[in-house]
């Protein structure tokens, strides 16, 4: 009897030790990944002139992950149903790990808004640069006029471009760096045109006028396309968000009705099927209404 007890104790201690080592290694790996990811995200935020410490980004990411984990675990937690509680913990960990990348999604939205604003300002900037060149200014002085009279973000980008030239970076390399930071097709067209004009001796004023006209026409067509597809986008948002909104509202208003359904096998399968169908529907609607100009 003592021998059996000793064997059980050894086995239990070994399992506990392995679990502790695994949990410690998992925690250390997750922390290292979060720190590295936070540093990379901070550098990406710096590209849009938002200087946030990596530690702050990591804290926000972990706070979002903890909040999502607690919400999901609370929905599925039931004392009399260990299966539902286990499923809630597993789903909570999965959604929590996905929520860690929330700063990346915020960065994508901010970068896209900044790019759209940059493109709008670029049209007027090209006209001002063309007038400056006609008045006898050099290309660098034309950029300086935009920095002095322009607004963010184009004034910030051109200012950094001029600073790089002053510290010894070549003109073409500084243009390439600005093009990579902004990620605008319109700016790529401008940079390519400037490079060709400098190499072949073309007339940059005429090039700027034509590019400005081209960008204006493309923006007009894009605005027309967005107007025609607005109804489709609204339908997609309503159809995709209505089941989720109803599920959340019913969970809070009638928990005695929804929680048993969510904790049952049929309910969980139904939720998974609905999520898959909503995702497929959203992708189909997005494919229909997205028209490249």
Secondary structure, DSSP 4 states (H G I P E B T S, - for coil): -HHHHHHHHHHHHHHHHHHHHHHHHHHHHHHHHHHHHHHHHHHHHHHTT----HHHHHHHHHHHHHHHHHHHHHHH--TT-HHHHHHHHHHHHHHHHHHTTHHHHHHHHHHHHHHHHHHHHHHHHHHHHHHHHHTT--HHHHHHHHHHH--TTHHHHHHHHHHHHHTT--HHHHHHHHHHHH--HHHHHHHHHHHHHHHHT--HHHHHHHHHHHHHHHHHHHHHHHHHTHHHHHHHHHHHHHHHHHHHHHHHH-HHHHHHHHHSHHHHHHHHHHHHHHHHHHHHHHHHH----
